[in-house]
Amino acid sequence: MIGNLSQIEHLSALMQHSQTRQEVISSNIANVNTPMYKTQDVRFEEVLENLGKGIRQQAEVYDVEGLTVRQDGNNVDLNHELAKLTKNVLAYQTYSQVVASKLGTYRAAITGRA
């Protein structure tokens, strides 16, 4: 058990957070040519820290500061967003594989199969 959350609950929270990040990254990519659009991201470190303490929280979306702004006021860097997308997809796949493995272990214990 991690804090007051079980491992499955912890992984579920990570998967939900990753899903939110996927939606935000997708929005950034979709708006790469939208004038005045500002890149957004999801706070992750604070969520991880709180999960470690057994506190589950909603993902917080925020506008990213300090990026290069084009003449049209848009600051989305497509290459950076595609890299974040790839990293996020891999993280989500890892979380889901670990959950599947844990559930398989529980299923084997319940049915008495090794």
MMTF fields as JSON, N, C-alpha, C and O atoms, coordinates in Angstrom:
{
  "mmtfVersion": "1.0.0",
  "mmtfProducer": "UNKNOWN",
  "numBonds": 455,
  "numAtoms": 456,
  "numGroups": 114,
  "numChains": 1,
  "numModels": 1,
  "chainsPerModel": [1],
  "groupsPerChain": [114],
  "chainIdList": ["A"],
  "bondAtomList": [4, 2, 8, 6, 12, 10, 16, 14, 20, 18, 24, 22, 28, 26, 32, 30, 36, 34, 40, 38, 44, 42, 48, 46, 52, 50, 56, 54, 60, 58, 64, 62, 68, 66, 72, 70, 76, 74, 80, 78, 84, 82, 88, 86, 92, 90, 96, 94, 100, 98, 104, 102, 108, 106, 112, 110, 116, 114, 120, 118, 124, 122, 128, 126, 132, 130, 136, 134, 140, 138, 144, 142, 148, 146, 152, 150, 156, 154, 160, 158, 164, 162, 168, 166, 172, 170, 176, 174, 180, 178, 184, 182, 188, 186, 192, 190, 196, 194, 200, 198, 204, 202, 208, 206, 212, 210, 216, 214, 220, 218, 224, 222, 228, 226, 232, 230, 236, 234, 240, 238, 244, 242, 248, 246, 252, 250, 256, 254, 260, 258, 264, 262, 268, 266, 272, 270, 276, 274, 280, 278, 284, 282, 288, 286, 292, 290, 296, 294, 300, 298, 304, 302, 308, 306, 312, 310, 316, 314, 320, 318, 324, 322, 328, 326, 332, 330, 336, 334, 340, 338, 344, 342, 348, 346, 352, 350, 356, 354, 360, 358, 364, 362, 368, 366, 372, 370, 376, 374, 380, 378, 384, 382, 388, 386, 392, 390, 396, 394, 400, 398, 404, 402, 408, 406, 412, 410, 416, 414, 420, 418, 424, 422, 428, 426, 432, 430, 436, 434, 440, 438, 444, 442, 448, 446, 452, 450],
  "bondOrderList": [1, 1, 1, 1, 1, 1, 1, 1, 1, 1, 1, 1, 1, 1, 1, 1, 1, 1, 1, 1, 1, 1, 1, 1, 1, 1, 1, 1, 1, 1, 1, 1, 1, 1, 1, 1, 1, 1, 1, 1, 1, 1, 1, 1, 1, 1, 1, 1, 1, 1, 1, 1, 1, 1, 1, 1, 1, 1, 1, 1, 1, 1, 1, 1, 1, 1, 1, 1, 1, 1, 1, 1, 1, 1, 1, 1, 1, 1, 1, 1, 1, 1, 1, 1, 1, 1, 1, 1, 1, 1, 1, 1, 1, 1, 1, 1, 1, 1, 1, 1, 1, 1, 1, 1, 1, 1, 1, 1, 1, 1, 1, 1, 1],
  "groupList": [{"groupName": "MET", "atomNameList": ["N", "CA", "C", "O"], "elementList": ["N", "C", "C", "O"], "formalChargeList": [0, 0, 0, 0], "bondAtomList": [1, 0, 2, 1, 3, 2], "bondOrderList": [1, 1, 2], "singleLetterCode": "M", "chemCompType": "L-PEPTIDE LINKING"}, {"groupName": "ILE", "atomNameList": ["N", "CA", "C", "O"], "elementList": ["N", "C", "C", "O"], "formalChargeList": [0, 0, 0, 0], "bondAtomList": [1, 0, 2, 1, 3, 2], "bondOrderList": [1, 1, 2], "singleLetterCode": "I", "chemCompType": "L-PEPTIDE LINKING"}, {"groupName": "GLY", "atomNameList": ["N", "CA", "C", "O"], "elementList": ["N", "C", "C", "O"], "formalChargeList": [0, 0, 0, 0], "bondAtomList": [1, 0, 2, 1, 3, 2], "bondOrderList": [1, 1, 2], "singleLetterCode": "G", "chemCompType": "PEPTIDE LINKING"}, {"groupName": "ASN", "atomNameList": ["N", "CA", "C", "O"], "elementList": ["N", "C", "C", "O"], "formalChargeList": [0, 0, 0, 0], "bondAtomList": [1, 0, 2, 1, 3, 2], "bondOrderList": [1, 1, 2], "singleLetterCode": "N", "chemCompType": "L-PEPTIDE LINKING"}, {"groupName": "LEU", "atomNameList": ["N", "CA", "C", "O"], "elementList": ["N", "C", "C", "O"], "formalChargeList": [0, 0, 0, 0], "bondAtomList": [1, 0, 2, 1, 3, 2], "bondOrderList": [1, 1, 2], "singleLetterCode": "L", "chemCompType": "L-PEPTIDE LINKING"}, {"groupName": "SER", "atomNameList": ["N", "CA", "C", "O"], "elementList": ["N", "C", "C", "O"], "formalChargeList": [0, 0, 0, 0], "bondAtomList": [1, 0, 2, 1, 3, 2], "bondOrderList": [1, 1, 2], "singleLetterCode": "S", "chemCompType": "L-PEPTIDE LINKING"}, {"groupName": "GLN", "atomNameList": ["N", "CA", "C", "O"], "elementList": ["N", "C", "C", "O"], "formalChargeList": [0, 0, 0, 0], "bondAtomList": [1, 0, 2, 1, 3, 2], "bondOrderList": [1, 1, 2], "singleLetterCode": "Q", "chemCompType": "L-PEPTIDE LINKING"}, {"groupName": "GLU", "atomNameList": ["N", "CA", "C", "O"], "elementList": ["N", "C", "C", "O"], "formalChargeList": [0, 0, 0, 0], "bondAtomList": [1, 0, 2, 1, 3, 2], "bondOrderList": [1, 1, 2], "singleLetterCode": "E", "chemCompType": "L-PEPTIDE LINKING"}, {"groupName": "HIS", "atomNameList": ["N", "CA", "C", "O"], "elementList": ["N", "C", "C", "O"], "formalChargeList": [0, 0, 0, 0], "bondAtomList": [1, 0, 2, 1, 3, 2], "bondOrderList": [1, 1, 2], "singleLetterCode": "H", "chemCompType": "L-PEPTIDE LINKING"}, {"groupName": "ALA", "atomNameList": ["N", "CA", "C", "O"], "elementList": ["N", "C", "C", "O"], "formalChargeList": [0, 0, 0, 0], "bondAtomList": [1, 0, 2, 1, 3, 2], "bondOrderList": [1, 1, 2], "singleLetterCode": "A", "chemCompType": "L-PEPTIDE LINKING"}, {"groupName": "THR", "atomNameList": ["N", "CA", "C", "O"], "elementList": ["N", "C", "C", "O"], "formalChargeList": [0, 0, 0, 0], "bondAtomList": [1, 0, 2, 1, 3, 2], "bondOrderList": [1, 1, 2], "singleLetterCode": "T", "chemCompType": "L-PEPTIDE LINKING"}, {"groupName": "ARG", "atomNameList": ["N", "CA", "C", "O"], "elementList": ["N", "C", "C", "O"], "formalChargeList": [0, 0, 0, 0], "bondAtomList": [1, 0, 2, 1, 3, 2], "bondOrderList": [1, 1, 2], "singleLetterCode": "R", "chemCompType": "L-PEPTIDE LINKING"}, {"groupName": "VAL", "atomNameList": ["N", "CA", "C", "O"], "elementList": ["N", "C", "C", "O"], "formalChargeList": [0, 0, 0, 0], "bondAtomList": [1, 0, 2, 1, 3, 2], "bondOrderList": [1, 1, 2], "singleLetterCode": "V", "chemCompType": "L-PEPTIDE LINKING"}, {"groupName": "PRO", "atomNameList": ["N", "CA", "C", "O"], "elementList": ["N", "C", "C", "O"], "formalChargeList": [0, 0, 0, 0], "bondAtomList": [1, 0, 2, 1, 3, 2], "bondOrderList": [1, 1, 2], "singleLetterCode": "P", "chemCompType": "L-PEPTIDE LINKING"}, {"groupName": "TYR", "atomNameList": ["N", "CA", "C", "O"], "elementList": ["N", "C", "C", "O"], "formalChargeList": [0, 0, 0, 0], "bondAtomList": [1, 0, 2, 1, 3, 2], "bondOrderList": [1, 1, 2], "singleLetterCode": "Y", "chemCompType": "L-PEPTIDE LINKING"}, {"groupName": "LYS", "atomNameList": ["N", "CA", "C", "O"], "elementList": ["N", "C", "C", "O"], "formalChargeList": [0, 0, 0, 0], "bondAtomList": [1, 0, 2, 1, 3, 2], "bondOrderList": [1, 1, 2], "singleLetterCode": "K", "chemCompType": "L-PEPTIDE LINKING"}, {"groupName": "ASP", "atomNameList": ["N", "CA", "C", "O"], "elementList": ["N", "C", "C", "O"], "formalChargeList": [0, 0, 0, 0], "bondAtomList": [1, 0, 2, 1, 3, 2], "bondOrderList": [1, 1, 2], "singleLetterCode": "D", "chemCompType": "L-PEPTIDE LINKING"}, {"groupName": "PHE", "atomNameList": ["N", "CA", "C", "O"], "elementList": ["N", "C", "C", "O"], "formalChargeList": [0, 0, 0, 0], "bondAtomList": [1, 0, 2, 1, 3, 2], "bondOrderList": [1, 1, 2], "singleLetterCode": "F", "chemCompType": "L-PEPTIDE LINKING"}],
  "groupTypeList": [0, 1, 2, 3, 4, 5, 6, 1, 7, 8, 4, 5, 9, 4, 0, 6, 8, 5, 6, 10, 11, 6, 7, 12, 1, 5, 5, 3, 1, 9, 3, 12, 3, 10, 13, 0, 14, 15, 10, 6, 16, 12, 11, 17, 7, 7, 12, 4, 7, 3, 4, 2, 15, 2, 1, 11, 6, 6, 9, 7, 12, 14, 16, 12, 7, 2, 4, 10, 12, 11, 6, 16, 2, 3, 3, 12, 16, 4, 3, 8, 7, 4, 9, 15, 4, 10, 15, 3, 12, 4, 9, 14, 6, 10, 14, 5, 6, 12, 12, 9, 5, 15, 4, 2, 10, 14, 11, 9, 9, 1, 10, 2, 11, 9],
  "groupIdList": [1, 2, 3, 4, 5, 6, 7, 8, 9, 10, 11, 12, 13, 14, 15, 16, 17, 18, 19, 20, 21, 22, 23, 24, 25, 26, 27, 28, 29, 30, 31, 32, 33, 34, 35, 36, 37, 38, 39, 40, 41, 42, 43, 44, 45, 46, 47, 48, 49, 50, 51, 52, 53, 54, 55, 56, 57, 58, 59, 60, 61, 62, 63, 64, 65, 66, 67, 68, 69, 70, 71, 72, 73, 74, 75, 76, 77, 78, 79, 80, 81, 82, 83, 84, 85, 86, 87, 88, 89, 90, 91, 92, 93, 94, 95, 96, 97, 98, 99, 100, 101, 102, 103, 104, 105, 106, 107, 108, 109, 110, 111, 112, 113, 114],
  "secStructList": [7, 5, 6, 6, 5, 7, 2, 2, 2, 2, 2, 2, 2, 2, 2, 2, 2, 2, 2, 2, 2, 2, 2, 2, 2, 2, 2, 2, 2, 2, 6, 6, 6, 1, 6, 6, 7, 7, 7, 3, 3, 3, 7, 7, 2, 2, 2, 2, 2, 2, 2, 2, 6, 6, 7, 7, 7, 7, 7, 7, 3, 3, 3, 7, 7, 1, 7, 7, 7, 7, 6, 6, 1, 7, 7, 7, 7, 2, 2, 2, 2, 2, 2, 2, 2, 2, 2, 2, 2, 2, 2, 2, 2, 2, 2, 2, 2, 2, 2, 2, 2, 2, 2, 2, 2, 2, 2, 2, 2, 2, 2, 6, 7, 7],
  "xCoordList": [0.85, 0.0, 0.891, 1.869, 0.548, 1.287, 0.443, -0.612, 0.904, 0.074, -1.24, -1.248, -2.354, -3.668, -4.247, -5.359, -3.505, -3.993, -3.361, -2.174, -4.142, -3.579, -2.75, -2.839, -1.958, -1.143, -2.022, -1.69, -3.134, -4.048, -4.643, -4.739, -5.043, -5.583, -4.52, -4.815, -3.299, -2.185, -1.958, -1.837, -1.902, -1.708, -2.895, -2.718, -4.09, -5.287, -5.226, -5.588, -4.77, -4.634, -3.59, -3.783, -2.487, -1.458, -2.009, -1.704, -2.815, -3.406, -4.384, -4.418, -5.172, -6.103, -5.349, -5.74, -4.283, -3.468, -2.839, -2.796, -2.36, -1.771, -2.813, -2.495, -4.045, -5.131, -5.389, -5.579, -5.395, -5.578, -4.443, -4.672, -3.212, -2.05, -2.175, -1.832, -2.661, -2.853, -3.835, -3.61, -4.913, -5.906, -5.317, -5.595, -4.506, -3.894, -2.877, -2.854, -2.047, -1.06, -1.768, -1.358, -2.82, -3.588, -4.178, -4.197, -4.656, -5.187, -4.093, -4.313, -2.911, -1.784, -1.456, -1.257, -1.402, -1.074, -2.163, -1.866, -3.414, -4.53, -4.536, -5.034, -3.986, -4.0, -2.661, -2.409, -1.798, -0.464, -0.515, 0.421, -1.581, -1.701, -2.799, -3.206, -3.27, -4.31, -3.659, -2.906, -3.947, -3.349, -3.692, -4.819, -2.712, -2.832, -3.021, -3.229, -2.954, -3.09, -1.833, -0.718, -2.02, -0.908, -0.811, -1.81, 0.396, 0.658, 0.246, 0.502, -0.397, -0.788, -0.086, 0.38, -0.019, 0.537, -0.191, -1.053, 0.158, -0.477, 0.591, 1.657, 0.311, 1.259, 1.288, 0.25, 2.485, 2.633, 3.39, 3.024, 4.434, 5.28, 4.491, 4.657, 3.64, 2.832, 1.85, 1.618, 1.275, 0.345, 1.066, 0.544, 2.278, 3.06, 3.395, 3.28, 3.81, 4.166, 2.966, 3.095, 1.804, 0.604, 0.13, -0.38, 0.295, -0.063, 0.792, 0.307, 2.072, 2.969, 2.521, 2.835, 1.79, 1.256, -0.148, -0.763, -0.655, -1.998, -3.093, -4.261, -2.732, -3.712, -3.921, -2.971, -5.151, -5.469, -6.047, -6.942, -5.538, -6.018, -6.229, -5.684, -7.024, -7.267, -6.042, -5.305, -5.837, -4.736, -5.016, -6.151, -3.977, -4.119, -3.496, -2.305, -4.302, -3.838, -3.438, -4.137, -2.304, -1.818, -1.192, -0.793, -1.103, -0.429, 1.074, 1.543, 1.822, 3.275, 3.881, 3.574, 4.73, 5.392, 6.797, 7.365, 7.354, 8.752, 9.05, 10.217, 8.019, 8.244, 8.37, 7.911, 8.993, 9.14, 7.773, 7.075, 7.403, 6.114, 6.326, 7.169, 5.537, 5.611, 4.895, 4.28, 4.981, 4.343, 2.836, 2.237, 2.212, 0.756, 0.339, -0.847, 1.313, 1.011, 0.942, 0.74, 1.104, 1.058, 2.448, 3.456, 2.499, 3.804, 3.958, 4.798, 3.154, 3.232, 4.433, 4.592, 5.272, 6.408, 6.004, 5.988, 5.677, 5.139, 6.088, 5.642, 7.374, 8.329, 8.357, 8.418, 8.314, 8.308, 7.026, 7.065, 5.903, 4.624, 4.593, 4.071, 5.142, 5.179, 6.071, 5.761, 7.171, 8.046, 7.313, 7.403, 6.584, 5.812, 4.723, 4.448, 4.114, 3.066, 3.622, 3.013, 4.771, 5.404, 5.732, 5.45, 6.319, 6.678, 5.43, 5.442, 4.364, 3.138, 2.484, 1.975, 2.497, 1.931, 2.692, 2.085, 4.011, 4.814, 4.53, 4.457, 4.372, 4.056, 2.702, 2.572, 1.694, 0.36, 0.403, -0.211, 1.117, 1.233, 1.901, 1.499, 2.912, 3.593, 2.64, 2.557, 1.916, 0.963, -0.071, -0.368, -0.614, -1.663, -1.11, -1.812, 0.135, 0.74, 0.964, 0.773, 1.364, 1.568, 0.228, 0.147, -0.817, -2.148, -2.593, -3.085, -2.424, -2.82, -2.053, -2.625, -0.782, 0.035, -0.459, -0.594, -0.728, -1.225, -2.551, -2.749, -3.458, -4.763, -4.613, -5.348, -3.666, -3.394, -2.905, -3.291, -2.058, -1.559, -2.704, -2.793, -3.582, -4.736, -5.65, -6.14, -5.877, -6.756, -6.179, -6.909, -4.871, -4.224, -4.329, -4.533, -4.188, -4.292, -5.705, -5.896, -6.686, -8.084, -8.474, -9.161, -8.035, -8.42, -7.503, -7.805, -6.384, -5.458, -4.521, -3.887, -4.425, -3.532, -2.266, -2.3, -1.166, 0.119, 0.472, 1.53],
  "yCoordList": [-1.184, 0.0, 1.241, 1.316, 2.195, 3.458, 4.509, 4.895, 4.982, 5.902, 5.216, 4.075, 5.898, 5.311, 4.723, 4.194, 4.81, 4.296, 2.945, 2.745, 2.018, 0.743, 0.98, 2.039, 0.005, 0.135, 0.304, 1.082, -0.413, -0.296, 1.104, 1.692, 1.648, 3.01, 4.025, 4.991, 3.803, 4.682, 4.666, 5.717, 3.471, 3.347, 3.913, 4.521, 3.719, 4.274, 5.801, 6.418, 6.398, 7.857, 8.333, 9.353, 7.596, 7.943, 7.834, 8.668, 6.813, 6.65, 7.78, 8.278, 8.183, 9.293, 10.588, 11.37, 10.806, 11.998, 11.976, 12.996, 10.817, 10.667, 10.925, 11.512, 10.493, 10.748, 12.247, 12.751, 12.951, 14.404, 15.062, 15.957, 14.616, 15.172, 14.905, 15.764, 13.722, 13.386, 14.365, 14.819, 14.678, 15.613, 17.013, 17.693, 17.439, 18.771, 18.842, 19.816, 17.821, 17.8, 17.786, 18.489, 16.994, 16.937, 18.294, 18.691, 19.001, 20.348, 21.298, 22.112, 21.194, 22.035, 21.785, 22.728, 20.522, 20.171, 20.662, 21.198, 20.478, 20.914, 22.425, 22.919, 23.162, 24.625, 25.227, 26.404, 24.43, 24.901, 26.139, 26.938, 26.306, 27.456, 28.437, 29.287, 28.317, 29.22, 30.472, 30.379, 31.644, 32.872, 33.07, 32.821, 33.515, 33.854, 32.637, 32.808, 31.423, 30.23, 30.066, 30.233, 29.741, 29.533, 28.049, 27.41, 27.524, 26.135, 25.871, 26.675, 24.723, 24.312, 23.01, 22.276, 22.74, 21.48, 21.11, 21.851, 19.97, 19.455, 19.296, 18.741, 19.779, 19.612, 18.133, 17.527, 17.574, 16.154, 15.884, 14.979, 16.647, 16.407, 16.516, 15.696, 17.526, 17.713, 16.558, 16.096, 16.096, 14.961, 13.725, 13.012, 13.465, 12.31, 12.408, 11.438, 13.595, 13.805, 13.539, 12.883, 14.049, 13.856, 12.404, 11.907, 11.717, 10.299, 9.508, 8.591, 9.874, 9.222, 9.403, 8.58, 10.474, 10.737, 10.17, 10.326, 9.507, 8.934, 9.923, 9.676, 11.045, 12.072, 12.039, 12.187, 11.847, 11.812, 13.159, 13.673, 13.734, 15.049, 15.085, 14.265, 16.042, 16.254, 16.89, 17.633, 16.591, 17.201, 18.686, 19.084, 19.492, 20.942, 21.346, 21.135, 21.923, 22.398, 23.862, 24.65, 24.21, 25.586, 26.033, 25.198, 27.337, 27.904, 27.889, 28.323, 27.39, 27.304, 28.671, 29.271, 29.148, 30.45, 30.254, 29.167, 31.302, 31.313, 30.681, 30.484, 30.358, 29.784, 30.89, 32.014, 30.551, 31.513, 31.768, 30.834, 33.035, 33.427, 33.906, 34.76, 33.332, 33.742, 35.076, 35.601, 35.614, 36.898, 36.866, 37.885, 35.707, 35.604, 35.403, 35.243, 35.41, 35.275, 33.837, 33.605, 32.874, 31.456, 31.018, 31.446, 30.167, 29.709, 28.18, 27.642, 27.478, 26.022, 25.606, 26.063, 24.743, 24.159, 22.723, 21.85, 22.487, 21.2, 20.044, 19.001, 20.212, 19.132, 18.789, 17.617, 19.8, 19.574, 18.844, 17.932, 19.253, 18.617, 17.164, 16.304, 16.877, 15.498, 14.626, 13.458, 15.19, 14.452, 14.169, 13.066, 15.173, 14.969, 13.915, 13.105, 13.938, 12.976, 11.549, 10.655, 11.345, 10.032, 9.566, 8.424, 10.441, 10.104, 9.751, 8.805, 10.512, 10.277, 8.953, 8.232, 8.635, 7.367, 6.191, 5.218, 6.29, 5.225, 5.083, 3.967, 6.2, 6.158, 5.483, 4.622, 5.871, 5.286, 3.78, 3.005, 3.368, 1.944, 1.186, 0.075, 1.8, 1.17, 1.012, -0.063, 2.081, 2.007, 0.908, 0.122, 0.855, -0.131, -1.557, -2.476, -1.755, -3.088, -3.53, -4.7, -2.603, -2.941, -3.289, -4.235, -2.526, -2.825, -4.208, -5.002, -4.499, -5.808, -6.926, -7.972, -6.714, -7.713, -7.922, -9.055, -6.812, -6.906, -7.66, -8.539, -7.313, -7.979, -9.457, -10.292, -9.784, -11.187, -11.937, -13.086, -11.303, -11.916, -12.149, -13.212, -11.155, -11.298, -12.416, -13.221, -12.46, -13.477, -14.872, -15.794, -15.013, -16.305, -16.707, -17.879, -15.729, -16.031, -16.452, -17.347, -15.81, -16.123, -17.494, -18.26, -17.8, -19.076, -20.222, -21.383, -19.909, -20.933, -21.415, -22.46, -20.667, -21.034, -20.214, -19.032, -20.833, -20.152, -19.531, -18.915],
  "zCoordList": [0.0, 0.0, 0.0, 0.744, -0.828, -0.929, -0.229, -0.732, 0.941, 1.708, 2.021, 2.482, 1.778, 1.987, 0.704, 0.712, -0.392, -1.664, -1.959, -1.699, -2.499, -2.921, -4.18, -4.801, -4.546, -5.76, -6.991, -7.885, -7.049, -8.192, -8.241, -9.318, -7.097, -7.065, -7.48, -8.185, -7.045, -7.392, -8.905, -9.534, -9.476, -10.919, -11.691, -12.747, -11.173, -11.808, -11.846, -12.847, -10.76, -10.71, -11.72, -12.38, -11.839, -12.824, -14.242, -15.093, -14.497, -15.821, -16.13, -17.255, -15.15, -15.353, -15.629, -16.496, -14.9, -15.098, -16.498, -17.186, -16.899, -18.225, -19.314, -20.348, -19.09, -20.044, -20.178, -21.285, -19.057, -19.093, -19.859, -20.672, -19.598, -20.309, -21.811, -22.623, -22.182, -23.59, -24.249, -25.37, -23.546, -24.076, -24.244, -25.231, -23.281, -23.343, -24.486, -25.238, -24.614, -25.694, -27.049, -27.972, -27.166, -28.413, -28.753, -29.918, -27.749, -27.965, -28.433, -29.329, -27.825, -28.248, -29.721, -30.487, -30.107, -31.485, -32.439, -33.507, -32.049, -32.901, -33.095, -34.107, -32.134, -32.192, -32.589, -32.332, -33.215, -33.578, -34.48, -34.474, -35.247, -36.15, -35.735, -36.526, -34.514, -34.02, -33.429, -32.46, -34.008, -33.471, -31.993, -31.563, -31.238, -29.816, -28.897, -27.695, -29.436, -28.605, -27.759, -28.252, -26.499, -25.566, -25.201, -24.872, -25.266, -24.915, -23.471, -22.575, -23.271, -21.926, -21.569, -22.441, -20.275, -19.783, -18.501, -18.027, -17.951, -16.739, -15.675, -15.94, -14.473, -13.366, -12.973, -12.706, -12.945, -12.678, -11.393, -10.643, -11.126, -9.964, -8.661, -7.758, -8.571, -7.356, -7.183, -6.066, -8.293, -8.237, -7.72, -6.863, -8.243, -7.778, -6.3, -5.551, -5.9, -4.494, -3.587, -2.554, -3.978, -3.164, -3.179, -2.174, -4.321, -4.369, -3.383, -2.721, -3.294, -2.348, -0.907, -0.048, -0.639, 0.701, 0.871, 1.926, -0.18, -0.107, -0.435, -0.137, -1.048, -1.402, -2.913, -3.682, -3.326, -4.752, -5.144, -4.474, -6.228, -6.646, -8.15, -8.889, -8.586, -10.008, -10.641, -9.992, -11.901, -12.636, -12.842, -13.105, -12.72, -12.898, -14.23, -14.456, -15.104, -16.402, -16.251, -15.613, -16.848, -16.744, -18.058, -18.869, -18.273, -19.44, -19.193, -18.141, -20.166, -20.059, -20.376, -21.406, -19.497, -19.67, -20.224, -20.12, -20.811, -21.218, -22.563, -22.904, -23.335, -24.655, -25.699, -25.496, -26.806, -27.89, -28.519, -28.914, -28.607, -29.169, -30.604, -30.875, -31.514, -32.917, -33.107, -32.179, -34.311, -34.611, -34.409, -34.064, -34.62, -34.466, -33.008, -32.72, -32.085, -30.661, -30.177, -28.985, -31.06, -30.714, -30.252, -30.815, -29.228, -28.736, -28.746, -28.024, -29.557, -29.621, -30.465, -31.597, -29.912, -30.622, -30.966, -30.098, -32.24, -32.667, -32.339, -31.861, -32.585, -32.301, -30.813, -30.442, -29.979, -28.527, -28.104, -27.279, -28.675, -28.326, -28.789, -28.079, -29.967, -30.453, -29.564, -29.327, -29.077, -28.157, -26.841, -26.302, -26.324, -25.085, -25.297, -24.412, -26.476, -26.805, -26.765, -26.177, -27.39, -27.407, -25.993, -25.629, -25.207, -23.824, -23.011, -22.224, -23.206, -22.459, -22.852, -21.994, -24.151, -24.615, -23.988, -23.541, -23.96, -23.355, -21.862, -21.348, -21.171, -19.738, -19.517, -18.647, -20.303, -20.157, -20.418, -19.684, -21.449, -21.752, -20.596, -20.251, -20.016, -18.879, -17.707, -17.114, -17.368, -16.257, -16.502, -15.603, -17.713, -18.004, -17.975, -17.555, -18.415, -18.349, -16.905, -16.572, -16.059, -14.651, -13.993, -13.208, -14.313, -13.77, -14.233, -13.431, -15.517, -16.051, -15.35, -15.042, -15.1, -14.41, -12.981, -12.52, -12.285, -10.898, -10.861, -10.022, -11.774, -11.803, -12.142, -11.615, -13.018, -13.325, -12.113, -11.894, -11.316, -10.079, -9.102, -8.489, -8.955, -8.053, -8.542, -7.75, -9.858, -10.433, -10.17, -9.806, -10.356, -10.121, -8.651, -8.337, -7.748, -6.322, -5.947, -5.123, -6.548, -6.228, -6.769, -6.093, -7.986, -8.598, -8.192, -8.468, -7.54, -7.091, -8.18, -8.035, -9.269, -10.369, -10.293, -9.951, -10.606, -10.556, -11.882, -12.012]
}
